[in-house]
Amino acid sequence: KAQHAKLSLAGTVVASDAFFPFRDGLDAVVDAGATCIIQPGGSMRDPEVIAAADERGVAMVFTGVRHFRH
């Protein structure tokens, strides 16, 4: 939507109500311009996602609180 409206997402913050189960979600938001991510954490792959955030140079905060439940 942002691209369609010709808006930049550079420097944005991404907030998620669910954890990132794989690094591809993190890579997608960073590729779009995000520089900070806040999420609940709790994935078995948190170490991989943390490594990806470090590799990409973005800040990531874990809240420890999950709001999305099945």
C-alpha positions in Angstrom: 0.0 0.0 0.0 2.8 2.4 0.8 4.5 1.8 -2.5 1.2 2.3 -4.3 0.7 5.6 -2.5 4.4 6.5 -3.2 5.2 6.7 0.5 8.5 5.8 2.1 8.7 3.4 4.9 12.3 4.3 5.7 13.0 4.5 9.4 9.6 3.0 10.4 8.9 0.8 13.4 7.1 -2.5 13.1 4.9 -3.8 15.9 3.6 -7.3 15.8 1.1 -9.0 18.1 2.7 -12.4 17.2 6.3 -13.7 17.2 8.4 -14.0 14.1 8.6 -17.8 13.5 11.3 -17.4 10.8 13.7 -14.7 9.7 11.9 -14.1 6.4 9.3 -11.8 8.0 12.1 -9.8 9.6 13.9 -9.6 6.3 10.7 -8.4 4.5 10.0 -5.5 6.9 13.7 -4.4 6.9 13.8 -4.5 3.1 10.7 -2.3 3.2 12.6 0.2 5.4 11.9 -0.7 9.1 14.7 0.1 11.5 13.0 -1.2 14.7 10.8 -4.2 15.5 8.7 -4.8 18.7 7.2 -8.3 19.1 6.3 -10.7 21.9 9.0 -13.3 21.2 8.6 -16.9 22.2 9.4 -18.7 19.0 11.6 -21.7 19.0 13.6 -19.9 16.4 14.1 -16.6 18.4 17.9 -17.1 18.3 17.8 -17.2 14.5 15.5 -14.1 14.3 17.8 -12.2 16.8 20.8 -13.1 14.7 19.0 -11.8 11.6 18.2 -8.5 13.3 21.8 -8.2 14.4 23.0 -9.0 10.9 20.6 -6.4 9.4 21.5 -3.8 12.0 17.9 -3.3 13.3 16.8 -2.9 16.9 14.4 -5.6 18.1 12.5 -5.5 21.4 10.7 -8.5 23.0 7.7 -7.7 25.1 7.2 -11.2 26.5 3.5 -10.7 26.2 1.5 -12.5 23.5 -1.7 -10.9 22.4 -2.5 -13.2 19.4 -3.8 -16.6 20.4 -5.5 -19.3 18.4 
